[in-house]
């Protein structure tokens, strides 16, 4: 295996670990923020489950959008690395 292939695989693994870490941390954070904000507002306005339920339900689309952006960014990085690798291979062939 060439040094370029090793670098490409290491870069891919690094990006993959970063995505998994961000997804694994960001989703619970968004849900917990929604939960605590809903509980606080329910306590302030004495509307026990209303804001908590609304905020938890509202956090789902926000979490999905955030996950989409994280994965899209990672995919763009991987595509850019593949483009660089392909360019370097073309240059080395000539």
C-alpha positions in Angstrom: 0.0 0.0 0.0 1.4 3.4 -0.9 2.0 6.2 1.4 -0.7 8.2 -0.3 -3.3 5.5 0.2 -2.3 5.2 3.9 -2.8 9.0 4.3 -6.1 8.9 2.5 -7.4 6.0 4.7 -6.1 7.7 7.9 -7.8 10.9 6.8 -11.1 9.1 6.1 -11.0 7.3 9.5 -10.3 10.6 11.3 -13.2 12.3 9.6 -15.5 9.3 10.4 -14.5 9.3 14.1 -15.2 13.0 14.2 -18.6 12.7 12.6 -19.6 9.8 15.0 -18.4 11.9 18.0 -20.3 15.0 16.9 -23.5 13.1 16.2 -23.2 11.2 19.4 -22.8 14.3 21.5 -24.8 16.9 19.6 -28.1 15.0 19.6 -28.4 14.5 23.4 -27.2 18.1 24.0 -30.0 19.5 21.8 -32.6 17.3 23.5 -31.4 18.1 27.0 -31.4 21.9 26.2 -34.9 21.6 24.9 -36.0 19.5 28.0 -34.5 21.9 30.5 -35.8 25.0 28.7 -39.3 23.5 28.5 -39.2 22.5 32.2 -38.1 26.0 33.2 -40.8 27.7 31.1 -43.4 25.4 32.4 -42.3 26.3 36.0 -42.4 30.0 35.2 -45.9 30.0 33.6 -47.3 27.0 35.5 -48.2 25.1 32.3 -46.8 21.8 33.5 -46.3 19.7 30.4 -47.0 22.2 27.6 -43.6 23.8 26.9 -41.6 20.6 27.7 -43.6 18.6 25.2 -43.4 21.3 22.5 -39.7 21.8 23.0 -38.9 18.1 22.9 -40.9 17.6 19.7 -39.4 20.8 18.2 -35.9 19.6 19.0 -36.2 16.6 16.7 -36.2 18.6 13.4 -33.4 20.8 14.7 -31.3 17.7 15.6 -32.0 16.1 12.2 -30.9 19.3 10.4 -27.8 19.6 12.5 -26.9 16.0 11.8 -27.4 16.6 8.1 -25.1 19.6 8.1 -22.4 17.6 10.0 -22.6 14.7 7.6 -22.6 17.0 4.5 -19.5 18.8 5.7 -17.7 15.5 6.4 -18.8 14.2 2.9 -17.4 17.3 1.3 -14.1 16.9 3.1 -13.9 13.3 1.9 -14.7 14.2 -1.6 -12.1 16.9 -1.6 -9.5 14.5 -0.3 -10.4 12.0 -3.1 -10.1 14.8 -5.6 -6.7 15.7 -4.3 -5.7 12.0 -4.4 -6.9 11.5 -7.9 -5.1 14.7 -9.0 -1.8 13.5 -7.4 -2.2 10.1 -9.1 -2.7 11.7 -12.5 0.4 13.9 -12.0 2.5 10.9 -10.9 1.4 9.0 -14.0 2.7 11.7 -16.3 
